[in-house]
Amino acid sequence: MLAIHSIHRKLALIAYMSMDRDGNMIIGEPELRLIMPLLRANLDLVRRIDELKELAYTAQVAGDMAWVQEVCQKIDEMEAKLV
């Protein structure tokens, strides 16, 4: 299953609604006001997942498999909420 986060669905909807008949995106001030908080939320989401993956790698390099499992469990929990 391909997970699509609600942030991405909202961005896609705004993009779709902002297209003209030729498929060109027309982004005005109202659209930007809708998009900016979504882009910030997306940035936070990507950062959190990337930080956890880096932490899991660090734990693996350190040879601490209990720590790896703990971090991977947090990643799994986050990814389960992405749909």
mmCIF file of the N, C-alpha and C atoms, coordinates in Angstrom:
data_MODEL
# 
_entry.id   MODEL 
# 
loop_
_atom_site.group_PDB 
_atom_site.id 
_atom_site.type_symbol 
_atom_site.label_atom_id 
_atom_site.label_alt_id 
_atom_site.label_comp_id 
_atom_site.label_asym_id 
_atom_site.label_entity_id 
_atom_site.label_seq_id 
_atom_site.pdbx_PDB_ins_code 
_atom_site.Cartn_x 
_atom_site.Cartn_y 
_atom_site.Cartn_z 
_atom_site.occupancy 
_atom_site.B_iso_or_equiv 
_atom_site.pdbx_formal_charge 
_atom_site.auth_seq_id 
_atom_site.auth_comp_id 
_atom_site.auth_asym_id 
_atom_site.auth_atom_id 
_atom_site.pdbx_PDB_model_num 
ATOM 1   N N  . MET A 1 1  ? 0.844  -1.183 0.000   1.00 0.00 ? 1  MET A N  1 
ATOM 2   C CA . MET A 1 1  ? 0.000  0.000  0.000   1.00 0.00 ? 1  MET A CA 1 
ATOM 3   C C  . MET A 1 1  ? 0.883  1.238  0.000   1.00 0.00 ? 1  MET A C  1 
ATOM 4   N N  . LEU A 1 2  ? 0.515  2.206  -0.790  1.00 0.00 ? 2  LEU A N  1 
ATOM 5   C CA . LEU A 1 2  ? 1.238  3.461  -0.854  1.00 0.00 ? 2  LEU A CA 1 
ATOM 6   C C  . LEU A 1 2  ? 0.596  4.439  0.120   1.00 0.00 ? 2  LEU A C  1 
ATOM 7   N N  . ALA A 1 3  ? 1.365  4.899  1.082   1.00 0.00 ? 3  ALA A N  1 
ATOM 8   C CA . ALA A 1 3  ? 0.844  5.830  2.077   1.00 0.00 ? 3  ALA A CA 1 
ATOM 9   C C  . ALA A 1 3  ? 0.928  7.261  1.566   1.00 0.00 ? 3  ALA A C  1 
ATOM 10  N N  . ILE A 1 4  ? -0.186 7.965  1.651   1.00 0.00 ? 4  ILE A N  1 
ATOM 11  C CA . ILE A 1 4  ? -0.212 9.379  1.289   1.00 0.00 ? 4  ILE A CA 1 
ATOM 12  C C  . ILE A 1 4  ? -0.727 10.134 2.506   1.00 0.00 ? 4  ILE A C  1 
ATOM 13  N N  . HIS A 1 5  ? 0.111  10.981 3.042   1.00 0.00 ? 5  HIS A N  1 
ATOM 14  C CA . HIS A 1 5  ? -0.241 11.737 4.234   1.00 0.00 ? 5  HIS A CA 1 
ATOM 15  C C  . HIS A 1 5  ? -1.299 12.781 3.897   1.00 0.00 ? 5  HIS A C  1 
ATOM 16  N N  . SER A 1 6  ? -2.112 13.120 4.867   1.00 0.00 ? 6  SER A N  1 
ATOM 17  C CA . SER A 1 6  ? -3.173 14.111 4.652   1.00 0.00 ? 6  SER A CA 1 
ATOM 18  C C  . SER A 1 6  ? -2.614 15.458 4.195   1.00 0.00 ? 6  SER A C  1 
ATOM 19  N N  . ILE A 1 7  ? -1.406 15.783 4.623   1.00 0.00 ? 7  ILE A N  1 
ATOM 20  C CA . ILE A 1 7  ? -0.757 17.023 4.164   1.00 0.00 ? 7  ILE A CA 1 
ATOM 21  C C  . ILE A 1 7  ? -0.607 16.996 2.649   1.00 0.00 ? 7  ILE A C  1 
ATOM 22  N N  . HIS A 1 8  ? -0.155 15.858 2.127   1.00 0.00 ? 8  HIS A N  1 
ATOM 23  C CA . HIS A 1 8  ? 0.071  15.745 0.688   1.00 0.00 ? 8  HIS A CA 1 
ATOM 24  C C  . HIS A 1 8  ? -1.241 15.773 -0.087  1.00 0.00 ? 8  HIS A C  1 
ATOM 25  N N  . ARG A 1 9  ? -2.277 15.178 0.486   1.00 0.00 ? 9  ARG A N  1 
ATOM 26  C CA . ARG A 1 9  ? -3.595 15.226 -0.156  1.00 0.00 ? 9  ARG A CA 1 
ATOM 27  C C  . ARG A 1 9  ? -4.099 16.666 -0.238  1.00 0.00 ? 9  ARG A C  1 
ATOM 28  N N  . LYS A 1 10 ? -3.928 17.431 0.838   1.00 0.00 ? 10 LYS A N  1 
ATOM 29  C CA . LYS A 1 10 ? -4.377 18.830 0.843   1.00 0.00 ? 10 LYS A CA 1 
ATOM 30  C C  . LYS A 1 10 ? -3.587 19.660 -0.161  1.00 0.00 ? 10 LYS A C  1 
ATOM 31  N N  . LEU A 1 11 ? -2.270 19.438 -0.229  1.00 0.00 ? 11 LEU A N  1 
ATOM 32  C CA . LEU A 1 11 ? -1.454 20.146 -1.215  1.00 0.00 ? 11 LEU A CA 1 
ATOM 33  C C  . LEU A 1 11 ? -1.895 19.804 -2.635  1.00 0.00 ? 11 LEU A C  1 
ATOM 34  N N  . ALA A 1 12 ? -2.186 18.537 -2.876  1.00 0.00 ? 12 ALA A N  1 
ATOM 35  C CA . ALA A 1 12 ? -2.636 18.115 -4.204  1.00 0.00 ? 12 ALA A CA 1 
ATOM 36  C C  . ALA A 1 12 ? -3.977 18.756 -4.549  1.00 0.00 ? 12 ALA A C  1 
ATOM 37  N N  . LEU A 1 13 ? -4.870 18.844 -3.594  1.00 0.00 ? 13 LEU A N  1 
ATOM 38  C CA . LEU A 1 13 ? -6.174 19.465 -3.837  1.00 0.00 ? 13 LEU A CA 1 
ATOM 39  C C  . LEU A 1 13 ? -6.014 20.939 -4.183  1.00 0.00 ? 13 LEU A C  1 
ATOM 40  N N  . ILE A 1 14 ? -5.191 21.643 -3.425  1.00 0.00 ? 14 ILE A N  1 
ATOM 41  C CA . ILE A 1 14 ? -4.951 23.064 -3.708  1.00 0.00 ? 14 ILE A CA 1 
ATOM 42  C C  . ILE A 1 14 ? -4.335 23.224 -5.093  1.00 0.00 ? 14 ILE A C  1 
ATOM 43  N N  . ALA A 1 15 ? -3.375 22.368 -5.427  1.00 0.00 ? 15 ALA A N  1 
ATOM 44  C CA . ALA A 1 15 ? -2.741 22.431 -6.751  1.00 0.00 ? 15 ALA A CA 1 
ATOM 45  C C  . ALA A 1 15 ? -3.767 22.179 -7.848  1.00 0.00 ? 15 ALA A C  1 
ATOM 46  N N  . TYR A 1 16 ? -4.606 21.178 -7.657  1.00 0.00 ? 16 TYR A N  1 
ATOM 47  C CA . TYR A 1 16 ? -5.625 20.847 -8.656  1.00 0.00 ? 16 TYR A CA 1 
ATOM 48  C C  . TYR A 1 16 ? -6.594 22.014 -8.842  1.00 0.00 ? 16 TYR A C  1 
ATOM 49  N N  . MET A 1 17 ? -7.025 22.588 -7.739  1.00 0.00 ? 17 MET A N  1 
ATOM 50  C CA . MET A 1 17 ? -7.987 23.699 -7.801  1.00 0.00 ? 17 MET A CA 1 
ATOM 51  C C  . MET A 1 17 ? -7.353 24.974 -8.350  1.00 0.00 ? 17 MET A C  1 
ATOM 52  N N  . SER A 1 18 ? -6.041 25.044 -8.376  1.00 0.00 ? 18 SER A N  1 
ATOM 53  C CA . SER A 1 18 ? -5.332 26.233 -8.847  1.00 0.00 ? 18 SER A CA 1 
ATOM 54  C C  . SER A 1 18 ? -4.918 26.138 -10.312 1.00 0.00 ? 18 SER A C  1 
ATOM 55  N N  . MET A 1 19 ? -5.321 25.073 -10.995 1.00 0.00 ? 19 MET A N  1 
ATOM 56  C CA . MET A 1 19 ? -4.936 24.895 -12.400 1.00 0.00 ? 19 MET A CA 1 
ATOM 57  C C  . MET A 1 19 ? -5.959 25.529 -13.332 1.00 0.00 ? 19 MET A C  1 
ATOM 58  N N  . ASP A 1 20 ? -5.430 26.113 -14.399 1.00 0.00 ? 20 ASP A N  1 
ATOM 59  C CA . ASP A 1 20 ? -6.328 26.608 -15.436 1.00 0.00 ? 20 ASP A CA 1 
ATOM 60  C C  . ASP A 1 20 ? -6.628 25.484 -16.425 1.00 0.00 ? 20 ASP A C  1 
ATOM 61  N N  . ARG A 1 21 ? -7.356 25.781 -17.476 1.00 0.00 ? 21 ARG A N  1 
ATOM 62  C CA . ARG A 1 21 ? -7.762 24.750 -18.441 1.00 0.00 ? 21 ARG A CA 1 
ATOM 63  C C  . ARG A 1 21 ? -6.585 24.106 -19.164 1.00 0.00 ? 21 ARG A C  1 
ATOM 64  N N  . ASP A 1 22 ? -5.469 24.828 -19.242 1.00 0.00 ? 22 ASP A N  1 
ATOM 65  C CA . ASP A 1 22 ? -4.281 24.302 -19.917 1.00 0.00 ? 22 ASP A CA 1 
ATOM 66  C C  . ASP A 1 22 ? -3.352 23.538 -18.980 1.00 0.00 ? 22 ASP A C  1 
ATOM 67  N N  . GLY A 1 23 ? -3.719 23.431 -17.708 1.00 0.00 ? 23 GLY A N  1 
ATOM 68  C CA . GLY A 1 23 ? -2.900 22.711 -16.745 1.00 0.00 ? 23 GLY A CA 1 
ATOM 69  C C  . GLY A 1 23 ? -1.835 23.571 -16.079 1.00 0.00 ? 23 GLY A C  1 
ATOM 70  N N  . ASN A 1 24 ? -1.881 24.881 -16.304 1.00 0.00 ? 24 ASN A N  1 
ATOM 71  C CA . ASN A 1 24 ? -0.927 25.798 -15.665 1.00 0.00 ? 24 ASN A CA 1 
ATOM 72  C C  . ASN A 1 24 ? -1.412 26.132 -14.259 1.00 0.00 ? 24 ASN A C  1 
ATOM 73  N N  . MET A 1 25 ? -0.471 26.164 -13.325 1.00 0.00 ? 25 MET A N  1 
ATOM 74  C CA . MET A 1 25 ? -0.823 26.499 -11.951 1.00 0.00 ? 25 MET A CA 1 
ATOM 75  C C  . MET A 1 25 ? -0.867 28.014 -11.795 1.00 0.00 ? 25 MET A C  1 
ATOM 76  N N  . ILE A 1 26 ? -1.955 28.495 -11.232 1.00 0.00 ? 26 ILE A N  1 
ATOM 77  C CA . ILE A 1 26 ? -2.117 29.909 -10.931 1.00 0.00 ? 26 ILE A CA 1 
ATOM 78  C C  . ILE A 1 26 ? -2.155 30.027 -9.407  1.00 0.00 ? 26 ILE A C  1 
ATOM 79  N N  . ILE A 1 27 ? -1.050 30.472 -8.840  1.00 0.00 ? 27 ILE A N  1 
ATOM 80  C CA . ILE A 1 27 ? -0.943 30.572 -7.384  1.00 0.00 ? 27 ILE A CA 1 
ATOM 81  C C  . ILE A 1 27 ? -1.009 32.040 -6.993  1.00 0.00 ? 27 ILE A C  1 
ATOM 82  N N  . GLY A 1 28 ? -2.055 32.371 -6.279  1.00 0.00 ? 28 GLY A N  1 
ATOM 83  C CA . GLY A 1 28 ? -2.225 33.735 -5.785  1.00 0.00 ? 28 GLY A CA 1 
ATOM 84  C C  . GLY A 1 28 ? -2.048 33.781 -4.282  1.00 0.00 ? 28 GLY A C  1 
ATOM 85  N N  . GLU A 1 29 ? -2.329 34.921 -3.714  1.00 0.00 ? 29 GLU A N  1 
ATOM 86  C CA . GLU A 1 29 ? -2.187 35.115 -2.271  1.00 0.00 ? 29 GLU A CA 1 
ATOM 87  C C  . GLU A 1 29 ? -3.074 34.164 -1.463  1.00 0.00 ? 29 GLU A C  1 
ATOM 88  N N  . PRO A 1 30 ? -4.341 33.960 -1.862  1.00 0.00 ? 30 PRO A N  1 
ATOM 89  C CA . PRO A 1 30 ? -5.171 33.015 -1.077  1.00 0.00 ? 30 PRO A CA 1 
ATOM 90  C C  . PRO A 1 30 ? -4.595 31.599 -1.072  1.00 0.00 ? 30 PRO A C  1 
ATOM 91  N N  . GLU A 1 31 ? -4.107 31.146 -2.224  1.00 0.00 ? 31 GLU A N  1 
ATOM 92  C CA . GLU A 1 31 ? -3.517 29.807 -2.301  1.00 0.00 ? 31 GLU A CA 1 
ATOM 93  C C  . GLU A 1 31 ? -2.252 29.712 -1.465  1.00 0.00 ? 31 GLU A C  1 
ATOM 94  N N  . LEU A 1 32 ? -1.445 30.751 -1.503  1.00 0.00 ? 32 LEU A N  1 
ATOM 95  C CA . LEU A 1 32 ? -0.216 30.758 -0.700  1.00 0.00 ? 32 LEU A CA 1 
ATOM 96  C C  . LEU A 1 32 ? -0.524 30.686 0.790   1.00 0.00 ? 32 LEU A C  1 
ATOM 97  N N  . ARG A 1 33 ? -1.589 31.358 1.216   1.00 0.00 ? 33 ARG A N  1 
ATOM 98  C CA . ARG A 1 33 ? -1.973 31.305 2.635   1.00 0.00 ? 33 ARG A CA 1 
ATOM 99  C C  . ARG A 1 33 ? -2.388 29.889 3.025   1.00 0.00 ? 33 ARG A C  1 
ATOM 100 N N  . LEU A 1 34 ? -2.954 29.140 2.088   1.00 0.00 ? 34 LEU A N  1 
ATOM 101 C CA . LEU A 1 34 ? -3.318 27.749 2.367   1.00 0.00 ? 34 LEU A CA 1 
ATOM 102 C C  . LEU A 1 34 ? -2.110 26.823 2.308   1.00 0.00 ? 34 LEU A C  1 
ATOM 103 N N  . ILE A 1 35 ? -1.208 27.083 1.380   1.00 0.00 ? 35 ILE A N  1 
ATOM 104 C CA . ILE A 1 35 ? -0.069 26.197 1.137   1.00 0.00 ? 35 ILE A CA 1 
ATOM 105 C C  . ILE A 1 35 ? 1.023  26.317 2.197   1.00 0.00 ? 35 ILE A C  1 
ATOM 106 N N  . MET A 1 36 ? 1.317  27.523 2.631   1.00 0.00 ? 36 MET A N  1 
ATOM 107 C CA . MET A 1 36 ? 2.461  27.728 3.534   1.00 0.00 ? 36 MET A CA 1 
ATOM 108 C C  . MET A 1 36 ? 2.395  26.897 4.819   1.00 0.00 ? 36 MET A C  1 
ATOM 109 N N  . PRO A 1 37 ? 1.268  26.851 5.531   1.00 0.00 ? 37 PRO A N  1 
ATOM 110 C CA . PRO A 1 37 ? 1.244  26.002 6.739   1.00 0.00 ? 37 PRO A CA 1 
ATOM 111 C C  . PRO A 1 37 ? 1.407  24.514 6.405   1.00 0.00 ? 37 PRO A C  1 
ATOM 112 N N  . LEU A 1 38 ? 0.892  24.096 5.262   1.00 0.00 ? 38 LEU A N  1 
ATOM 113 C CA . LEU A 1 38 ? 1.041  22.701 4.858   1.00 0.00 ? 38 LEU A CA 1 
ATOM 114 C C  . LEU A 1 38 ? 2.494  22.377 4.542   1.00 0.00 ? 38 LEU A C  1 
ATOM 115 N N  . LEU A 1 39 ? 3.189  23.296 3.886   1.00 0.00 ? 39 LEU A N  1 
ATOM 116 C CA . LEU A 1 39 ? 4.606  23.079 3.591   1.00 0.00 ? 39 LEU A CA 1 
ATOM 117 C C  . LEU A 1 39 ? 5.426  23.017 4.880   1.00 0.00 ? 39 LEU A C  1 
ATOM 118 N N  . ARG A 1 40 ? 5.093  23.847 5.839   1.00 0.00 ? 40 ARG A N  1 
ATOM 119 C CA . ARG A 1 40 ? 5.799  23.809 7.131   1.00 0.00 ? 40 ARG A CA 1 
ATOM 120 C C  . ARG A 1 40 ? 5.533  22.487 7.849   1.00 0.00 ? 40 ARG A C  1 
ATOM 121 N N  . ALA A 1 41 ? 4.280  22.027 7.834   1.00 0.00 ? 41 ALA A N  1 
ATOM 122 C CA . ALA A 1 41 ? 3.937  20.753 8.465   1.00 0.00 ? 41 ALA A CA 1 
ATOM 123 C C  . ALA A 1 41 ? 4.660  19.602 7.765   1.00 0.00 ? 41 ALA A C  1 
ATOM 124 N N  . ASN A 1 42 ? 4.748  19.670 6.439   1.00 0.00 ? 42 ASN A N  1 
ATOM 125 C CA . ASN A 1 42 ? 5.465  18.643 5.688   1.00 0.00 ? 42 ASN A CA 1 
ATOM 126 C C  . ASN A 1 42 ? 6.944  18.634 6.061   1.00 0.00 ? 42 ASN A C  1 
ATOM 127 N N  . LEU A 1 43 ? 7.538  19.809 6.176   1.00 0.00 ? 43 LEU A N  1 
ATOM 128 C CA . LEU A 1 43 ? 8.937  19.912 6.574   1.00 0.00 ? 43 LEU A CA 1 
ATOM 129 C C  . LEU A 1 43 ? 9.155  19.272 7.941   1.00 0.00 ? 43 LEU A C  1 
ATOM 130 N N  . ASP A 1 44 ? 8.280  19.554 8.884   1.00 0.00 ? 44 ASP A N  1 
ATOM 131 C CA . ASP A 1 44 ? 8.395  18.963 10.224  1.00 0.00 ? 44 ASP A CA 1 
ATOM 132 C C  . ASP A 1 44 ? 8.280  17.443 10.174  1.00 0.00 ? 44 ASP A C  1 
ATOM 133 N N  . LEU A 1 45 ? 7.346  16.954 9.379   1.00 0.00 ? 45 LEU A N  1 
ATOM 134 C CA . LEU A 1 45 ? 7.157  15.510 9.241   1.00 0.00 ? 45 LEU A CA 1 
ATOM 135 C C  . LEU A 1 45 ? 8.401  14.841 8.672   1.00 0.00 ? 45 LEU A C  1 
ATOM 136 N N  . VAL A 1 46 ? 8.945  15.407 7.606   1.00 0.00 ? 46 VAL A N  1 
ATOM 137 C CA . VAL A 1 46 ? 10.150 14.851 6.974   1.00 0.00 ? 46 VAL A CA 1 
ATOM 138 C C  . VAL A 1 46 ? 11.330 14.904 7.943   1.00 0.00 ? 46 VAL A C  1 
ATOM 139 N N  . ARG A 1 47 ? 11.477 16.004 8.631   1.00 0.00 ? 47 ARG A N  1 
ATOM 140 C CA . ARG A 1 47 ? 12.581 16.128 9.599   1.00 0.00 ? 47 ARG A CA 1 
ATOM 141 C C  . ARG A 1 47 ? 12.484 15.073 10.691  1.00 0.00 ? 47 ARG A C  1 
ATOM 142 N N  . ARG A 1 48 ? 11.286 14.878 11.249  1.00 0.00 ? 48 ARG A N  1 
ATOM 143 C CA . ARG A 1 48 ? 11.124 13.903 12.342  1.00 0.00 ? 48 ARG A CA 1 
ATOM 144 C C  . ARG A 1 48 ? 11.472 12.493 11.871  1.00 0.00 ? 48 ARG A C  1 
ATOM 145 N N  . ILE A 1 49 ? 10.963 12.122 10.709  1.00 0.00 ? 49 ILE A N  1 
ATOM 146 C CA . ILE A 1 49 ? 11.250 10.776 10.198  1.00 0.00 ? 49 ILE A CA 1 
ATOM 147 C C  . ILE A 1 49 ? 12.734 10.623 9.887   1.00 0.00 ? 49 ILE A C  1 
ATOM 148 N N  . ASP A 1 50 ? 13.339 11.628 9.238   1.00 0.00 ? 50 ASP A N  1 
ATOM 149 C CA . ASP A 1 50 ? 14.768 11.558 8.922   1.00 0.00 ? 50 ASP A CA 1 
ATOM 150 C C  . ASP A 1 50 ? 15.623 11.500 10.182  1.00 0.00 ? 50 ASP A C  1 
ATOM 151 N N  . GLU A 1 51 ? 15.260 12.263 11.197  1.00 0.00 ? 51 GLU A N  1 
ATOM 152 C CA . GLU A 1 51 ? 16.015 12.233 12.456  1.00 0.00 ? 51 GLU A CA 1 
ATOM 153 C C  . GLU A 1 51 ? 15.953 10.853 13.097  1.00 0.00 ? 51 GLU A C  1 
ATOM 154 N N  . LEU A 1 52 ? 14.777 10.241 13.082  1.00 0.00 ? 52 LEU A N  1 
ATOM 155 C CA . LEU A 1 52 ? 14.646 8.903  13.654  1.00 0.00 ? 52 LEU A CA 1 
ATOM 156 C C  . LEU A 1 52 ? 15.450 7.882  12.859  1.00 0.00 ? 52 LEU A C  1 
ATOM 157 N N  . LYS A 1 53 ? 15.452 7.995  11.543  1.00 0.00 ? 53 LYS A N  1 
ATOM 158 C CA . LYS A 1 53 ? 16.225 7.060  10.727  1.00 0.00 ? 53 LYS A CA 1 
ATOM 159 C C  . LYS A 1 53 ? 17.720 7.228  10.962  1.00 0.00 ? 53 LYS A C  1 
ATOM 160 N N  . GLU A 1 54 ? 18.177 8.462  11.128  1.00 0.00 ? 54 GLU A N  1 
ATOM 161 C CA . GLU A 1 54 ? 19.590 8.705  11.453  1.00 0.00 ? 54 GLU A CA 1 
ATOM 162 C C  . GLU A 1 54 ? 19.928 8.141  12.823  1.00 0.00 ? 54 GLU A C  1 
ATOM 163 N N  . LEU A 1 55 ? 19.010 8.279  13.763  1.00 0.00 ? 55 LEU A N  1 
ATOM 164 C CA . LEU A 1 55 ? 19.220 7.751  15.105  1.00 0.00 ? 55 LEU A CA 1 
ATOM 165 C C  . LEU A 1 55 ? 19.289 6.225  15.067  1.00 0.00 ? 55 LEU A C  1 
ATOM 166 N N  . ALA A 1 56 ? 18.430 5.596  14.274  1.00 0.00 ? 56 ALA A N  1 
ATOM 167 C CA . ALA A 1 56 ? 18.461 4.141  14.138  1.00 0.00 ? 56 ALA A CA 1 
ATOM 168 C C  . ALA A 1 56 ? 19.795 3.691  13.548  1.00 0.00 ? 56 ALA A C  1 
ATOM 169 N N  . TYR A 1 57 ? 20.299 4.435  12.572  1.00 0.00 ? 57 TYR A N  1 
ATOM 170 C CA . TYR A 1 57 ? 21.598 4.100  11.975  1.00 0.00 ? 57 TYR A CA 1 
ATOM 171 C C  . TYR A 1 57 ? 22.712 4.232  13.011  1.00 0.00 ? 57 TYR A C  1 
ATOM 172 N N  . THR A 1 58 ? 22.670 5.304  13.785  1.00 0.00 ? 58 THR A N  1 
ATOM 173 C CA . THR A 1 58 ? 23.671 5.515  14.832  1.00 0.00 ? 58 THR A CA 1 
ATOM 174 C C  . THR A 1 58 ? 23.640 4.370  15.839  1.00 0.00 ? 58 THR A C  1 
ATOM 175 N N  . ALA A 1 59 ? 22.430 3.966  16.215  1.00 0.00 ? 59 ALA A N  1 
ATOM 176 C CA . ALA A 1 59 ? 22.294 2.856  17.161  1.00 0.00 ? 59 ALA A CA 1 
ATOM 177 C C  . ALA A 1 59 ? 22.845 1.563  16.564  1.00 0.00 ? 59 ALA A C  1 
ATOM 178 N N  . GLN A 1 60 ? 22.614 1.355  15.276  1.00 0.00 ? 60 GLN A N  1 
ATOM 179 C CA . GLN A 1 60 ? 23.128 0.147  14.609  1.00 0.00 ? 60 GLN A CA 1 
ATOM 180 C C  . GLN A 1 60 ? 24.647 0.162  14.566  1.00 0.00 ? 60 GLN A C  1 
ATOM 181 N N  . VAL A 1 61 ? 25.236 1.286  14.237  1.00 0.00 ? 61 VAL A N  1 
ATOM 182 C CA . VAL A 1 61 ? 26.691 1.397  14.184  1.00 0.00 ? 61 VAL A CA 1 
ATOM 183 C C  . VAL A 1 61 ? 27.284 1.163  15.575  1.00 0.00 ? 61 VAL A C  1 
ATOM 184 N N  . ALA A 1 62 ? 26.560 1.631  16.595  1.00 0.00 ? 62 ALA A N  1 
ATOM 185 C CA . ALA A 1 62 ? 27.026 1.445  17.970  1.00 0.00 ? 62 ALA A CA 1 
ATOM 186 C C  . ALA A 1 62 ? 26.822 0.009  18.447  1.00 0.00 ? 62 ALA A C  1 
ATOM 187 N N  . GLY A 1 63 ? 26.086 -0.774 17.672  1.00 0.00 ? 63 GLY A N  1 
ATOM 188 C CA . GLY A 1 63 ? 25.870 -2.167 18.041  1.00 0.00 ? 63 GLY A CA 1 
ATOM 189 C C  . GLY A 1 63 ? 24.804 -2.372 19.098  1.00 0.00 ? 63 GLY A C  1 
ATOM 190 N N  . ASP A 1 64 ? 23.976 -1.365 19.321  1.00 0.00 ? 64 ASP A N  1 
ATOM 191 C CA . ASP A 1 64 ? 22.932 -1.439 20.348  1.00 0.00 ? 64 ASP A CA 1 
ATOM 192 C C  . ASP A 1 64 ? 21.603 -1.807 19.687  1.00 0.00 ? 64 ASP A C  1 
ATOM 193 N N  . MET A 1 65 ? 21.358 -3.102 19.544  1.00 0.00 ? 65 MET A N  1 
ATOM 194 C CA . MET A 1 65 ? 20.184 -3.566 18.816  1.00 0.00 ? 65 MET A CA 1 
ATOM 195 C C  . MET A 1 65 ? 18.881 -3.265 19.554  1.00 0.00 ? 65 MET A C  1 
ATOM 196 N N  . ALA A 1 66 ? 18.926 -3.191 20.869  1.00 0.00 ? 66 ALA A N  1 
ATOM 197 C CA . ALA A 1 66 ? 17.718 -2.820 21.616  1.00 0.00 ? 66 ALA A CA 1 
ATOM 198 C C  . ALA A 1 66 ? 17.316 -1.381 21.263  1.00 0.00 ? 66 ALA A C  1 
ATOM 199 N N  . TRP A 1 67 ? 18.303 -0.516 21.164  1.00 0.00 ? 67 TRP A N  1 
ATOM 200 C CA . TRP A 1 67 ? 18.059 0.883  20.797  1.00 0.00 ? 67 TRP A CA 1 
ATOM 201 C C  . TRP A 1 67 ? 17.538 0.951  19.356  1.00 0.00 ? 67 TRP A C  1 
ATOM 202 N N  . VAL A 1 68 ? 18.130 0.165  18.455  1.00 0.00 ? 68 VAL A N  1 
ATOM 203 C CA . VAL A 1 68 ? 17.673 0.124  17.061  1.00 0.00 ? 68 VAL A CA 1 
ATOM 204 C C  . VAL A 1 68 ? 16.198 -0.258 17.018  1.00 0.00 ? 68 VAL A C  1 
ATOM 205 N N  . GLN A 1 69 ? 15.821 -1.295 17.763  1.00 0.00 ? 69 GLN A N  1 
ATOM 206 C CA . GLN A 1 69 ? 14.431 -1.750 17.767  1.00 0.00 ? 69 GLN A CA 1 
ATOM 207 C C  . GLN A 1 69 ? 13.494 -0.687 18.331  1.00 0.00 ? 69 GLN A C  1 
ATOM 208 N N  . GLU A 1 70 ? 13.947 -0.003 19.362  1.00 0.00 ? 70 GLU A N  1 
ATOM 209 C CA . GLU A 1 70 ? 13.138 1.057  19.966  1.00 0.00 ? 70 GLU A CA 1 
ATOM 210 C C  . GLU A 1 70 ? 12.885 2.185  18.960  1.00 0.00 ? 70 GLU A C  1 
ATOM 211 N N  . VAL A 1 71 ? 13.946 2.611  18.284  1.00 0.00 ? 71 VAL A N  1 
ATOM 212 C CA . VAL A 1 71 ? 13.806 3.700  17.310  1.00 0.00 ? 71 VAL A CA 1 
ATOM 213 C C  . VAL A 1 71 ? 12.970 3.237  16.117  1.00 0.00 ? 71 VAL A C  1 
ATOM 214 N N  . CYS A 1 72 ? 13.203 2.017  15.644  1.00 0.00 ? 72 CYS A N  1 
ATOM 215 C CA . CYS A 1 72 ? 12.435 1.495  14.506  1.00 0.00 ? 72 CYS A CA 1 
ATOM 216 C C  . CYS A 1 72 ? 10.956 1.371  14.849  1.00 0.00 ? 72 CYS A C  1 
ATOM 217 N N  . GLN A 1 73 ? 10.654 1.065  16.096  1.00 0.00 ? 73 GLN A N  1 
ATOM 218 C CA . GLN A 1 73 ? 9.259  1.001  16.524  1.00 0.00 ? 73 GLN A CA 1 
ATOM 219 C C  . GLN A 1 73 ? 8.619  2.391  16.424  1.00 0.00 ? 73 GLN A C  1 
ATOM 220 N N  . LYS A 1 74 ? 9.349  3.427  16.817  1.00 0.00 ? 74 LYS A N  1 
ATOM 221 C CA . LYS A 1 74 ? 8.831  4.793  16.709  1.00 0.00 ? 74 LYS A CA 1 
ATOM 222 C C  . LYS A 1 74 ? 8.609  5.178  15.242  1.00 0.00 ? 74 LYS A C  1 
ATOM 223 N N  . ILE A 1 75 ? 9.532  4.770  14.376  1.00 0.00 ? 75 ILE A N  1 
ATOM 224 C CA . ILE A 1 75 ? 9.391  5.036  12.939  1.00 0.00 ? 75 ILE A CA 1 
ATOM 225 C C  . ILE A 1 75 ? 8.141  4.325  12.409  1.00 0.00 ? 75 ILE A C  1 
ATOM 226 N N  . ASP A 1 76 ? 7.980  3.063  12.778  1.00 0.00 ? 76 ASP A N  1 
ATOM 227 C CA . ASP A 1 76 ? 6.809  2.295  12.336  1.00 0.00 ? 76 ASP A CA 1 
ATOM 228 C C  . ASP A 1 76 ? 5.511  2.948  12.798  1.00 0.00 ? 76 ASP A C  1 
ATOM 229 N N  . GLU A 1 77 ? 5.495  3.426  14.030  1.00 0.00 ? 77 GLU A N  1 
ATOM 230 C CA . GLU A 1 77 ? 4.302  4.090  14.564  1.00 0.00 ? 77 GLU A CA 1 
ATOM 231 C C  . GLU A 1 77 ? 3.991  5.364  13.789  1.00 0.00 ? 77 GLU A C  1 
ATOM 232 N N  . MET A 1 78 ? 5.033  6.137  13.478  1.00 0.00 ? 78 MET A N  1 
ATOM 233 C CA . MET A 1 78 ? 4.824  7.364  12.695  1.00 0.00 ? 78 MET A CA 1 
ATOM 234 C C  . MET A 1 78 ? 4.315  7.046  11.304  1.00 0.00 ? 78 MET A C  1 
ATOM 235 N N  . GLU A 1 79 ? 4.952  6.077  10.655  1.00 0.00 ? 79 GLU A N  1 
ATOM 236 C CA . GLU A 1 79 ? 4.564  5.729  9.284   1.00 0.00 ? 79 GLU A CA 1 
ATOM 237 C C  . GLU A 1 79 ? 3.161  5.137  9.220   1.00 0.00 ? 79 GLU A C  1 
ATOM 238 N N  . ALA A 1 80 ? 2.722  4.467  10.285  1.00 0.00 ? 80 ALA A N  1 
ATOM 239 C CA . ALA A 1 80 ? 1.363  3.909  10.320  1.00 0.00 ? 80 ALA A CA 1 
ATOM 240 C C  . ALA A 1 80 ? 0.316  5.025  10.344  1.00 0.00 ? 80 ALA A C  1 
ATOM 241 N N  . LYS A 1 81 ? 0.702  6.181  10.858  1.00 0.00 ? 81 LYS A N  1 
ATOM 242 C CA . LYS A 1 81 ? -0.220 7.314  10.937  1.00 0.00 ? 81 LYS A CA 1 
ATOM 243 C C  . LYS A 1 81 ? -0.230 8.156  9.658   1.00 0.00 ? 81 LYS A C  1 
ATOM 244 N N  . LEU A 1 82 ? 0.593  7.802  8.683   1.00 0.00 ? 82 LEU A N  1 
ATOM 245 C CA . LEU A 1 82 ? 0.720  8.633  7.478   1.00 0.00 ? 82 LEU A CA 1 
ATOM 246 C C  . LEU A 1 82 ? -0.479 8.579  6.544   1.00 0.00 ? 82 LEU A C  1 
ATOM 247 N N  . VAL A 1 83 ? -1.254 7.538  6.630   1.00 0.00 ? 83 VAL A N  1 
ATOM 248 C CA . VAL A 1 83 ? -2.383 7.385  5.685   1.00 0.00 ? 83 VAL A CA 1 
ATOM 249 C C  . VAL A 1 83 ? -3.516 8.302  6.071   1.00 0.00 ? 83 VAL A C  1 
# 
